[in-house]
Amino acid sequence: MVIKNISESEIWVEANKTYLLPGNIFYVISEGKQTEEMAIAHRLVCHQMSKLVTGKVNYLIDLNNCGKNEPGARLIWSQISDEENTNKVALFGMHPVARVLASFVMGITNRNNQRFFKTKEEAVNWLVS
């Protein structure tokens, strides 16, 4: 797995990019198929970048070009969402049908800190509210 430290506040895992934005927001752009190995690398990146912030972090996740998530990757994403230093997770860009199915799954797991949005702007507004 190739991890590129572009700067202290920008790290790439393969084609996925993670940026630290103002307001303790980790902006993640997901590209292509998401493997368990990639998710594990992302968790390491998130832990590394969380040392740069004070308090809890918010995740802004762009799924416009995201591919299939392997079951192991979905488990890792779920674990990151449940970590003590995670405040909110805003996802945007999913196909409407996939968003409805994912929202149903989130509803039965009582995840109040995650939401899906049609646009990046809506997602950011929720994170900063």
C-alpha positions, 0 to 999 in steps of 0.5 A, a space after each residue: 500500500 502506497 502512502 504519500 505524505 504530501 504535507 503535514 495536512 495532506 496525505 494520500 493512500 493510493 488514489 485516496 486523498 485526505 486533507 486537514 481543513 479548518 475546524 478539525 475537518 478531515 476531508 477524504 476523497 475516496 477513489 475506486 475500489 476500497 480494500 481492507 488494506 486501504 482502510 487500515 492504511 487510512 486508519 493509520 493516516 487518520 490517527 497520524 493527522 489527529 495529532 494535529 488537532 485539539 478536540 474531536 475530528 469531523 469527517 467530510 467524505 467525498 464518495 463521487 468516485 468511490 468504488 465498491 467497499 470490501 466487507 473488511 473495509 466497511 468494518 474499518 470505516 465503521 470502527 473509525 466512525 465509532 472512535 472516541 475522537 470522532 465527532 461527526 461523519 458527513 458523506 456525500 456523492 453517493 448514488 441515491 439508491 445506495 444512499 437510501 440503503 446505507 441510511 437504512 443500515 445506519 438507522 438500525 445501528 443507531 448512528 447519530 453522528 453520520 449523515 449522507 448529503 447530496 452536495 459537499 456544501 450541505 455536508 460541510 454546513 452540517 459538520 460546522 453546525 
